[in-house]
Amino acid sequence: MLNKRLASLVLLTLVGCSDSSEPAVTVQQPNESGVYPPVFAEAPVDTLILWVAAEKRQCMAVGPTECLQIRHHPEEDWQLLYGDIVGFDYQPGRVYQIEVSEVRIPEPPADAPDRQWVLRQIISSHSE
């Protein structure tokens, strides 16, 4: 009886001492097509401001596709984004300035990205 109480006390102490400073992240398995679903976290790792171009460009991911063009500053050249931004409904012909949360994925699969961007807000949007 004393051993059970002592074991319970040790277990509760260890659970209470766990480090909760890392955001809780839910990583799911890929679907039947091999596509990983979006990753969600209780707390974002970082917040970024991005600009999204009015048109997509041809790019090569798993196969030929079209990629968003993004940049971190208005004076930078456009870069291809080989992924998506969760919650962002891109409309061709519009230039966007958006705020995203960058969530780091702990121990991602070898062929998957180590971070996911999640839309926080559209700061501005205008036709080009």
C-alpha positions in Angstrom: 0.0 0.0 0.0 2.8 2.4 0.9 4.6 1.5 -2.4 1.5 2.4 -4.4 1.2 5.8 -2.7 4.9 6.4 -3.1 4.8 5.4 -6.8 1.7 7.7 -7.3 3.5 10.6 -5.6 6.6 10.1 -7.8 4.5 10.0 -11.0 2.6 13.1 -10.1 5.9 14.9 -9.3 7.4 13.9 -12.7 4.3 15.0 -14.6 4.2 18.4 -12.7 7.9 19.0 -13.7 7.5 18.3 -17.4 8.6 21.2 -19.6 5.6 22.7 -21.3 7.5 25.6 -23.0 7.5 23.9 -26.4 4.2 24.4 -28.3 2.0 21.3 -28.4 2.0 20.2 -32.1 -0.3 17.6 -33.6 1.5 15.8 -36.5 -0.7 13.5 -38.6 0.1 10.8 -41.0 -0.2 11.3 -44.8 -3.4 10.4 -46.6 -3.5 7.6 -49.2 -2.0 10.0 -51.8 1.0 10.6 -49.6 0.0 14.2 -48.7 0.4 15.4 -45.1 -2.5 17.3 -43.6 -1.9 20.8 -42.1 -0.1 20.9 -38.8 -1.6 22.9 -36.0 0.1 24.1 -32.8 -1.2 25.6 -29.6 1.4 28.4 -29.9 3.2 29.7 -33.0 7.0 29.6 -33.0 7.3 32.9 -35.0 5.2 35.5 -36.8 6.2 36.6 -40.3 5.0 39.2 -42.7 5.0 38.0 -46.3 4.0 39.5 -49.7 2.3 37.2 -52.2 2.5 38.0 -55.9 -0.5 38.3 -58.2 0.4 35.3 -60.2 1.8 31.8 -59.7 4.8 30.4 -61.6 5.6 27.0 -62.9 7.7 25.0 -60.5 8.7 21.3 -60.0 7.7 19.7 -56.7 6.7 16.0 -56.9 5.8 16.8 -60.5 5.2 19.9 -62.5 2.9 22.3 -60.7 2.3 26.0 -60.0 3.8 27.7 -56.9 3.0 30.9 -55.1 5.6 33.6 -55.4 6.5 35.2 -52.0 8.9 37.7 -50.5 9.7 38.8 -47.0 10.4 42.5 -48.0 8.8 44.6 -50.8 12.3 45.3 -52.3 13.3 41.6 -52.5 13.0 39.4 -55.6 10.1 36.9 -55.7 10.8 33.4 -54.4 8.8 30.2 -55.2 6.9 28.7 -52.3 6.9 24.9 -52.6 4.0 24.3 -50.3 1.0 26.1 -49.0 -0.2 28.5 -46.4 -2.9 27.0 -44.2 -6.1 29.1 -44.3 -4.9 31.3 -47.2 -7.4 31.5 -50.1 -5.2 32.8 -52.9 -7.0 34.7 -55.7 -5.1 35.2 -59.0 -4.6 38.9 -60.0 -4.3 40.1 -56.4 -1.1 41.1 -54.5 -1.3 40.3 -50.8 0.5 41.4 -47.7 -0.2 38.7 -45.1 0.8 37.8 -41.5 1.5 34.1 -40.9 2.5 32.0 -38.0 5.5 29.7 -38.6 5.1 26.5 -36.8 8.1 24.2 -36.5 7.3 20.5 -36.8 9.3 18.3 -34.4 10.9 15.3 -36.1 9.3 15.6 -39.5 9.5 12.7 -42.0 12.5 12.8 -44.3 10.5 14.0 -47.3 8.3 16.5 -45.4 9.0 20.2 -44.5 10.1 21.0 -41.0 7.8 24.0 -40.7 4.2 25.0 -41.6 2.9 28.5 -42.3 -0.6 29.3 -41.0 -2.5 32.5 -42.0 -3.1 34.9 -39.1 -4.5 37.8 -41.1 -4.5 39.5 -44.5 -3.0 42.9 -43.9 -3.7 44.2 -47.4 -4.8 43.0 -50.8 -5.1 44.9 -54.1 -5.5 44.1 -57.8 -2.4 44.3 -60.0 
